[in-house]
């Protein structure tokens, strides 16, 4: 029944088809869309826009801003139609990634905590249209977001016009889970008043001026969820080293018995590593993170996690059913915030978050590449890993020690792209072991990472490189630059890093 989704009968006059709503979008516009990691993103209007270009031959290029990645119906459809001129701040779609790496689409990779303030400060130009997925619109015109919050509050406040997609596949029970708080801009910005994970500081809706509502589209298209890969032996071994480390930190008095709030990176590896905590002795844990994934729901159900704060619910199909079935219970244990709050450096540091993120590769000095293949090819983007790593109480990166069936080492002399420098990385974990880098010099770091984290097949090569690189006048961070880069070109030329 639409009267449960649209409280003001007068707003029914703004209900149109997706085709009619898409006609509001013109060439050269800055279009902002809700969504954060394939969750809570609009679908019908973008598909209608792509179809319009296909059928009419109309040349339309837009700059597309979102909270993070979105699904096939938005990123995929528009990328394949060649309609995205510039994209920010994060993506995971295959078609869009191809467009970026071919140079057809310009891409701005951003720290996710900064996107909303960049928009409020007018660094990115005006927002012509915001398209927001919602479960309902209140009598006053305020928007109840669906399965993510992301940048939606700022998109709505700064856009000239707002299109709302009411998605009936999303449960009305999501109402009350959001906590919308938007800081003021300098010089009037005040401290964000969060001192506990479960603290609410805002409203359960996104404020919206009724006059901005240009169109309302009714849809029933579910989020394009991805299945999580099964927890494998490598992930379990990494998780085992993580648990041993956390237990040691508790024993040393550096962490409380229930730890400090946990943040886990998005995706199958992060989900699998966090799942290992199910078998740990830790209870009454909390999460202050971006994305609530399957493993967090499992830990909540098991009583291991008492409360989780994020900006989106991003699960597998099985996890989605679990969430929907238990939504009344989860509403008391999960809070969804704007991403500039979920990822805010001030709050992360105040709460003492333990950040656990995934690396594509790590070098022997502790620098991390989490975005690029071979230095030039964009994979996904930095996402929120920088927000959490630089401000964490303890910053941890995990990776399998090899990739491509062992033909490439994930531990290298020098990363091909620096996302997280040695100054911010405290712990590196692979299935072979853990390197605690706190308080170590560069050469001490190198020995520990090589001996503890590198795969045995590559360890002699790395040790040989490190020993030969140590020359008078080059002893602080020893490198043989030509040879460091040859590790990567060797794979590109032969398909393996091995000699």
Secondary structure, 3 states (H helix, E strand, C coil): CHHHCECCHHHHHHECCHHHHHCCCCCCCEEEECCCCCCCCCCHHHHHHHHHHHHHCCCCCEEEECCCCCCHHHHHHHHHCCCEEEEEECCCCHHHHHHHHHCCCEEEECCHHHHHHHHHCCCCCCEEEEEEEEEEECCCCCEEECCECECHHHHHHHEEEEEEEEECCCCHHHCCCEEECCCCCCCCCCCCCCCCCCCCCCECCECCCHHHEEEEEEECCCCCCCCCCCCCHHHHHHHHHHHHHHHHHHHCCCCCCCCCCEEECCCHHHHHHHHHHHHCCCCCEEEECCEECHHHHHHHHCCCEEEEEECEECCCHHHHHHHHHCHHHHCCCEEEEEHHHHCCHHHHHHHCCEEEEECCEEECCCCEECCEECCCEECCCCCCHHHHHHHCCEEEEECCCEECCCCEECEECCCCCCCECCCCCCEEEECCEEEECCCCCHHHHHHHHHHHHCCHHHHHHHHHHHHHHCCCCCCCCCCCHHHHHHHHHHHHHHCCCCC
